């Protein structure tokens, strides 16, 4: 969530997407010093009166750099950030901090010596933890009028939604056509013996999409039944990898020499497969099992410790602008959250955003996340 966030296709898709970043760990800590603007001397007006020549709130800022802490899968086109700087005079330094969970941990651990002014990449699975840490100041952007209320999960506006995407089961279209086996229609179908040895998932303790898929099984089977379902999946030879890249580009038949035609990935993976193919195919080689999808929303928040709150607010507004939002699909391969952003044709043709995805209350996730992961680990990995 990216997610991004594209230099490499795996990096783009993992964002994720967002849904989702799967970095191996935090990046080296950057220098946390920020150059402050020089004070401006008073200037004489035509009437001979001294007047403060500092920029008014609605004028471009002067020589201010704000730091955006984020996960490694964050990506935005260079000309888009340059447009923000040209418009406002504010430079943005992007500070990668590892995967989404690591970035949040770093923000919490360095709250007394902050490494940035804003944090992007908190997703639905970590929303309650981020808010409970009391890291952010409230800011209600006027651009929230263009964001559906279903994406605005923090009524105090400490975290602002920026993108949305779903973690879903992807399948290899050609493999299933050749094998003559029906594509599973929902999570319950995976328990059938005919799907033995076909599924690759990620460890929820080390992977954002892996955690999202665990939550999807909890929503689908219920707290009283999800562990029984995972026991059956284990007996059905489910393959567990540490991260998304290992599963998708190491085990998924549509993207590797692996032997698993079903993998936990994103609803936006099929358009990425089309977009990066040369030549582009008319049909995506992969499909999405929509009944398996669980929603992920990614947020940005202004850190309460920032020395540049006005400039940080301008960046939040810009991240909700159509300029930034329309850049999201082909950089982070997730969906914009504003209603007035147009989607690229490859998304219109090949991406899905289910109307009724699986969903768990962020507060419930926060209260049970660690216990659920521990139970899953004992059941599946023993």
C-alpha positions in Angstrom: 0.0 0.0 0.0 2.4 -0.4 -2.9 1.0 0.5 -2.3 4.1 2.1 -5.5 4.7 2.5 -5.2 7.4 1.3 -10.5 10.9 0.4 -10.7 10.4 -3.3 -10.5 7.1 -5.0 -11.1 7.2 -6.9 -7.8 7.7 -3.7 -6.0 4.8 -2.1 -7.8 2.4 -4.8 -7.2 3.3 -5.1 -3.5 1.9 -2.1 -2.6 0.2 -2.5 -2.0 -0.5 -2.1 -3.1 -2.0 -1.5 -0.2 -2.2 -2.2 -0.1 0.5 -3.6 0.9 4.3 -3.2 1.3 6.4 -6.3 2.0 9.9 -4.9 2.6 12.5 -6.9 4.5 13.2 -4.3 7.1 13.7 -0.6 7.7 16.0 1.5 5.5 19.1 3.1 7.0 18.0 6.0 9.1 18.4 9.2 7.3 19.7 12.4 8.7 16.9 14.0 10.6 18.0 17.5 10.3 15.8 19.9 8.3 16.9 23.2 7.0 14.8 26.0 8.4 13.7 29.0 6.3 15.8 32.1 6.8 13.9 35.0 8.4 12.8 37.6 5.9 13.7 41.2 6.4 10.9 43.8 6.5 10.5 45.7 3.2 9.4 49.3 2.7 6.1 49.8 1.0 5.4 52.6 -1.4 4.0 54.6 1.5 7.2 54.1 3.4 5.6 51.8 6.0 7.4 48.6 7.0 5.5 45.5 6.1 6.2 41.8 6.9 7.4 40.3 3.7 6.9 36.6 4.8 4.7 34.5 2.7 1.0 34.7 3.6 -0.8 31.4 4.2 -2.1 31.3 0.7 1.2 32.1 -0.9 4.0 29.6 -1.7 6.2 28.6 1.2 9.9 29.6 1.1 12.7 27.1 1.4 10.8 24.5 3.4 11.4 20.8 3.2 9.0 18.4 4.7 9.7 14.7 5.2 7.2 12.0 4.3 7.9 8.7 6.2 6.5 5.8 4.3 6.9 2.1 3.5 9.3 0.9 0.8 6.6 0.4 -1.8 5.5 4.0 -1.9 5.9 5.5 -5.4 4.8 8.6 -7.1 5.8 10.1 -10.5 8.6 12.6 -10.3 6.7 15.2 -12.2 3.8 14.9 -9.8 5.9 15.8 -6.8 7.6 18.5 -8.8 4.2 20.0 -9.6 3.5 20.3 -5.8 6.9 22.0 -5.2 6.3 24.4 -8.1 2.9 25.3 -6.8 3.8 25.7 -3.1 7.5 26.1 -2.9 7.6 23.2 -0.5 10.1 20.4 -1.2 9.1 16.8 -0.2 11.7 14.3 0.9 10.4 10.7 0.8 11.9 8.6 3.7 11.4 4.8 3.1 11.2 2.9 6.4 10.7 -0.7 5.5 7.4 -2.4 5.2 4.1 -0.9 6.5 4.4 -2.4 9.9 8.0 -1.5 10.3 7.4 2.1 9.2 4.7 2.5 11.9 7.0 0.9 14.5 9.7 3.3 13.6 7.3 6.3 14.0 6.3 5.0 17.4 9.8 4.3 18.6 11.1 7.7 17.4 8.2 9.8 18.5 10.4 11.9 20.8 13.0 12.3 18.0 10.8 12.2 14.9 12.3 11.3 11.5 9.6 13.0 9.5 6.6 15.4 9.4 4.0 12.9 8.0 3.6 9.1 7.9 2.0 7.4 4.9 1.1 3.8 4.6 -0.8 3.0 7.8 -3.4 0.5 6.5 -6.6 -0.9 7.8 -4.9 -3.7 9.6 -2.8 -1.3 11.7 -5.2 1.6 12.0 -6.2 1.1 15.6 -2.5 0.7 16.7 -1.5 3.9 14.9 -4.3 5.9 16.5 -3.7 4.4 20.0 -0.1 5.5 19.8 -1.3 9.1 19.7 1.2 10.1 16.9 -1.0 12.4 14.8 -2.6 15.7 14.9 -6.1 16.2 13.5 -6.6 17.8 10.1 -9.8 17.7 8.1 -8.8 18.4 4.5 -11.4 20.2 2.4 -10.8 17.6 -0.3 -12.4 15.0 2.0 -15.7 16.2 0.4 -14.7 14.1 -2.6 -13.9 11.0 -0.5 -16.8 8.5 0.2 -17.5 8.2 3.9 -16.9 4.5 3.8 -13.2 5.2 3.5 -13.1 7.8 6.3 -12.5 5.5 9.2 -11.2 8.1 11.7 -13.9 10.5 12.8 -11.2 12.8 14.3 -9.3 13.0 11.0 -5.9 12.1 12.4 -5.5 9.8 9.5 -6.7 10.7 6.0 -7.5 8.0 3.4 -5.4 8.2 0.3 -5.8 4.9 -1.6 -7.8 1.7 -1.5 -7.3 -1.8 -2.8 -8.2 -5.3 -2.0 -6.1 -8.4 -1.1 -7.6 -11.3 -3.0 -6.8 -14.7 -4.3 -5.4 -14.6 -7.8 -5.4 -17.6 -10.1 -3.7 -18.6 -13.3 -6.4 -18.6 -16.0 -4.5 -20.8 -18.5 -3.5 -23.4 -15.8 -7.2 -24.0 -14.8 -8.3 -24.1 -18.5 -5.7 -26.8 -19.2 -6.3 -28.8 -16.0 -10.1 -28.9 -16.5 -10.6 -28.0 -12.8 -13.1 -25.3 -11.9 -11.8 -22.1 -10.4 -12.7 -22.0 -6.7 -15.5 -19.5 -6.1 -14.9 -18.6 -2.5 -12.6 -19.5 0.5 -14.7 -22.6 1.4 -14.0 -24.2 -2.0 -10.3 -24.2 -1.1 -10.9 -26.9 1.5 -11.9 -29.4 -1.2 -9.3 -32.1 -2.0 -9.3 -31.2 -5.7 -7.3 -28.0 -4.7 -4.7 -29.9 -2.8 -1.2 -28.4 -3.4 -2.5 -25.5 -5.5 -2.4 -22.6 -3.0 0.4 -20.3 -1.9 0.0 -17.8 0.9 2.2 -15.5 2.9 3.0 -15.7 6.6 0.8 -13.1 8.5 3.6 -12.5 11.0 5.9 -11.2 8.2 3.7 -10.1 5.4 1.0 -7.4 5.0 -1.1 -9.4 2.4 -0.5 -12.5 4.4 -2.1 -10.8 7.4 -4.9 -9.4 5.3 -5.7 -13.0 4.0 -5.7 -14.3 7.6 -8.3 -11.6 8.4 -10.3 -12.6 5.4 -10.5 -16.2 6.6 -11.6 -15.0 10.1 -14.3 -12.9 8.6 -15.5 -15.7 6.3 -15.3 -18.7 8.7 -15.8 -16.8 11.9 -13.5 -16.8 15.0 -14.9 -20.2 16.0 -14.2 -21.8 12.6 -11.1 -20.2 11.0 -8.5 -22.4 12.7 -10.4 -25.5 11.6 -10.3 -24.2 8.1 -6.6 -23.5 8.3 -6.0 -27.0 9.6 -7.7 -28.3 6.5 -5.7 -26.0 4.3 -2.5 -27.3 6.0 -3.6 -30.9 5.3 -4.4 -29.8 1.8 -0.7 -28.8 1.4 -1.0 -25.0 1.5 2.4 -23.4 0.9 3.5 -20.6 3.2 6.2 -18.0 2.2 7.6 -15.1 4.2 6.5 -12.4 1.7 4.5 -11.5 -1.3 7.5 -11.6 -3.7 8.5 -15.1 -2.8 4.9 -16.3 -3.3 4.0 -14.5 -6.5 7.4 -14.5 -8.3 8.6 -17.8 -6.8 5.6 -20.1 -6.6 2.8 -18.8 -8.7 2.5 -20.6 -12.1 1.4 -17.5 -14.0 4.5 -15.5 -13.0 7.3 -18.0 -12.2 8.4 -21.6 -12.7 6.5 -22.6 -9.5 3.6 -25.1 -9.3 1.0 -23.1 -7.4 -1.8 -21.7 -9.7 -3.5 -19.9 -6.8 -1.8 -17.2 -4.8 -2.7 -14.4 -2.3 -2.1 -11.1 -4.1 -4.2 -8.1 -5.0 -7.3 -7.2 -7.0 -5.0 -4.9 -9.1 -2.5 -7.6 -10.0 -4.2 -8.6 -13.3 -3.9 -5.0 -14.8 -0.2 -5.0 -13.8 0.3 -8.2 -15.6 -1.2 -6.6 -18.7 0.5 -3.2 -18.4 4.0 -4.6 -18.1 3.7 -7.3 -20.8 5.3 -6.7 -24.1 3.2 -6.8 -26.2 0.2 -6.1 -24.0 -2.3 -9.0 -24.2 -6.0 -8.3 -24.8 -6.9 -10.4 -21.8 -5.2 -10.7 -18.4 -3.4 -14.0 -17.8 -4.5 -14.0 -14.2 -7.9 -13.6 -12.6 -9.3 -12.6 -9.2 -11.6 -14.6 -6.9 -13.8 -11.7 -5.9 -15.5 -13.6 -2.9 -12.0 -13.9 -1.3 -11.2 -10.1 -1.4 -10.7 -8.1 1.8 -10.5 -4.4 1.7 -7.4 -2.4 2.6 -7.3 1.4 2.8 -4.0 3.3 3.2 -3.8 6.5 5.2 -1.5 9.5 5.7 -1.2 11.4 9.0 0.5 14.5 10.1 2.8 13.8 13.0 2.0 15.8 16.1 5.7 16.7 16.5 6.1 18.4 13.1 7.5 21.9 13.0 5.7 22.5 9.7 2.0 21.8 10.2 0.8 24.2 7.6 3.1 22.8 4.9 2.1 19.2 5.9 -1.5 20.1 5.6 -0.9 21.3 2.0 0.7 18.0 1.2 -2.3 16.1 2.5 -4.5 18.3 0.4 -2.3 17.6 -2.6 -2.4 13.8 -2.0 -6.2 14.1 -2.4 -5.9 16.2 -5.5 -6.8 14.6 -8.9 -3.2 15.2 -10.0 -1.9 12.9 -7.3 -4.9 10.5 -7.2 -4.8 9.8 -10.9 -1.1 9.0 -10.6 -1.8 6.2 -8.0 -3.1 3.4 -10.2 0.0 3.0 -12.4 2.6 3.7 -9.8 1.2 2.0 -6.7 -1.4 -0.2 -8.5 -4.2 0.6 -6.1 -7.3 2.7 -6.5 -7.7 6.4 -5.8 -10.2 7.3 -3.0 -11.6 10.5 -4.5 -14.7 10.3 -6.7 -13.5 12.8 -9.3 -10.3 10.9 -10.3 -10.3 9.1 -13.7 -8.9 5.6 -13.9 -6.5 4.5 -16.7 -8.0 2.2 -19.3 -6.0 -0.8 -18.2 -7.6 -0.5 -14.7 -11.1 -0.1 -16.2 -10.6 -3.2 -18.3 -8.8 -5.6 -16.0 -9.0 -4.5 -12.3 -11.8 -5.2 -9.9 -12.9 -3.5 -6.7 -15.7 -5.7 -5.3 -18.8 -4.0 -4.1 -19.1 -6.2 -1.0 -15.6 -7.3 0.1 -14.8 -9.1 3.3 -14.2 -6.7 6.1 -13.3 -6.5 9.8 -13.7 -3.6 12.2 -10.2 -2.0 12.7 -10.8 -1.9 16.4 -11.5 -5.6 16.5 -8.4 -6.2 14.5 -6.3 -4.1 16.9 -7.7 -6.0 19.9 -7.0 -9.5 18.5 -4.3 -9.2 15.9 -1.4 -10.6 17.9 -3.5 -13.4 19.3 -4.8 -14.4 15.9 -1.3 -14.5 14.5 -0.1 -16.6 17.4 -3.0 -19.1 16.9 -2.4 -19.3 13.2 1.4 -19.9 13.8 0.7 -22.8 16.2 -2.0 -24.3 13.9 -0.3 -24.0 10.5 3.5 -23.9 11.2 3.5 -25.7 14.6 
